[in-house]
């Protein structure tokens, strides 16, 4: 796999999808928003999703993201939805990519395929444990945390990366008492 896809050579090139300077951009027009979609599970839900995508497209969001289900349960539908957004709309898709249930090589291959398909924005997440598993554990041979995933993605290509992560590797979300 090529290791230097799409590297920018100077900081004067694109500021990126998410870059915003509050001073320079203050009078740049209305605020930019993003939308997040969950990949459809049925043909009926897919038709409805595309109705919504087409209705939202004229709003020109900064990007639209497509989630993974818990434990990576919608992985293939996420990939298909992101590719379809890239090829059938003027929207900028952001694909969720997690560390769950995949090796580094498998995740790297997905990222490489995204780059080749023109997808430049990744939402990098550690991800939730698969259903029935109480505590998160890194997948054998996989990325352990979102920070590790970001480093791996940057080795593949110059993706625009958004993250959602715990500020400390030892931190765990509190579980509500039932």
C-alpha positions in Angstrom: 0.0 0.0 0.0 1.4 3.4 -0.9 2.4 5.3 2.3 2.4 8.9 1.0 -1.0 9.5 -0.6 -2.1 13.0 -1.0 0.4 14.8 1.3 0.1 18.5 1.3 3.4 20.3 0.6 2.7 23.7 2.1 0.6 25.2 4.8 -0.8 27.7 2.3 -2.7 24.9 0.6 -6.3 24.0 1.8 -7.1 24.9 5.4 -9.2 21.7 5.4 -12.8 21.0 5.9 -13.0 21.7 9.6 -10.6 24.6 9.9 -12.2 27.8 11.0 -10.6 31.0 12.2 -13.1 32.8 14.4 -11.6 36.2 13.5 -11.2 35.8 9.7 -14.3 33.7 9.3 -16.7 35.7 11.5 -18.3 37.6 8.7 -18.0 34.7 6.2 -21.7 34.1 6.1 -24.1 31.8 8.0 -22.7 29.2 10.3 -21.8 25.9 8.7 -23.4 22.8 10.0 -23.0 19.1 9.6 -25.4 16.2 9.5 -24.9 12.6 10.8 -26.7 9.6 9.2 -27.0 6.1 10.4 -26.7 3.5 7.6 -30.0 2.1 6.6 -30.9 -1.5 7.6 -33.7 -2.1 5.0 -34.5 -1.1 1.4 -37.3 1.1 2.8 -35.0 2.8 5.2 -32.4 3.3 2.4 -35.0 5.0 0.2 -36.0 7.2 3.0 -32.4 8.1 3.8 -31.8 9.2 0.1 -34.9 11.3 0.2 -33.5 13.1 3.3 -30.0 13.4 1.8 -31.4 15.0 -1.3 -33.6 17.4 0.8 -30.6 18.4 3.0 -28.1 18.7 0.1 -29.1 22.3 -0.9 -28.2 23.4 2.6 -24.6 22.8 1.8 -23.5 21.4 5.1 -19.7 21.4 5.9 -19.9 17.6 5.8 -22.2 14.7 6.5 -21.0 11.8 8.5 -22.1 8.2 8.5 -21.9 6.2 11.7 -20.9 2.7 12.6 -23.4 0.7 14.7 -22.3 -0.5 18.2 -19.4 -2.9 17.9 -19.0 -2.1 14.2 -22.3 -3.8 13.4 -23.1 -1.6 10.4 -19.6 -1.5 9.0 -20.4 -2.6 5.4 -23.5 -0.4 5.2 -21.4 2.5 6.4 -18.9 2.0 3.6 -21.6 1.6 0.9 -23.4 4.7 2.1 -20.3 6.9 2.3 -19.3 5.8 -1.2 -22.7 6.5 -2.6 -22.8 10.0 -1.0 -19.4 10.7 -2.6 -20.4 9.6 -6.0 -24.1 10.7 -6.2 -24.1 14.0 -4.4 -22.1 17.2 -4.0 -21.9 16.6 -0.2 -18.6 16.0 1.6 -18.9 12.6 3.3 -17.1 11.8 6.6 -16.8 8.1 7.3 -16.8 6.8 10.8 -14.0 4.3 11.4 -13.5 2.5 14.7 -10.9 0.2 16.3 -13.5 -2.5 17.1 -13.4 -6.0 15.7 -10.7 -5.5 13.0 -7.0 -5.7 12.7 -4.8 -2.8 11.8 -4.3 -4.3 8.3 -8.1 -4.5 7.8 -8.7 -1.0 9.0 -5.8 0.3 6.9 -7.3 -1.4 3.8 -10.6 0.3 4.4 -8.9 3.7 4.8 -6.9 3.1 1.7 -10.1 2.2 -0.2 -11.7 5.4 1.1 -8.9 7.5 -0.1 -9.0 5.8 -3.6 -12.8 6.5 -3.7 -12.2 10.2 -3.0 -13.3 10.1 0.6 -11.0 12.5 2.5 -12.7 12.9 5.9 -12.7 10.3 8.6 -14.3 10.4 12.0 -11.9 8.3 14.1 -13.3 6.5 17.1 -12.3 3.9 19.5 -15.8 2.5 19.3 -18.0 0.6 21.7 -17.5 -3.0 22.6 -19.5 -5.5 20.5 -22.9 -6.5 21.9 -22.8 -8.7 24.9 -19.3 -7.5 25.9 -19.2 -5.4 29.0 -15.8 -3.7 28.8 -13.8 -2.6 25.8 -10.7 -4.6 24.9 -8.5 -3.9 21.9 -9.0 -6.3 19.1 -5.9 -8.6 18.7 -3.6 -7.0 16.1 -5.9 -3.9 16.0 -5.6 -0.3 17.0 -6.2 0.0 20.7 -7.4 3.6 20.9 -8.6 6.4 18.7 -5.2 8.2 19.1 -3.6 5.0 17.6 -6.1 5.0 14.8 -5.4 8.6 13.9 -1.6 7.9 13.7 -2.3 4.9 11.4 -4.6 7.0 9.2 -2.0 9.7 8.9 0.5 7.1 7.7 -1.9 6.1 4.9 -2.9 9.5 3.6 -3.5 13.1 4.5 -7.1 12.6 5.7 -9.1 15.3 7.4 -9.7 13.6 10.8 -12.3 14.4 13.4 -12.2 12.5 16.7 -14.3 11.6 19.6 -12.2 10.2 22.4 -11.7 10.0 26.1 -9.1 12.5 27.3 -7.2 9.8 29.3 -6.7 6.2 28.3 -7.6 5.1 31.8 -10.9 7.0 31.7 -14.1 5.0 31.2 -17.6 6.4 30.8 -19.8 6.2 33.8 -22.5 3.7 33.5 -25.9 4.8 34.7 -27.1 2.9 37.7 -30.3 1.0 36.9 
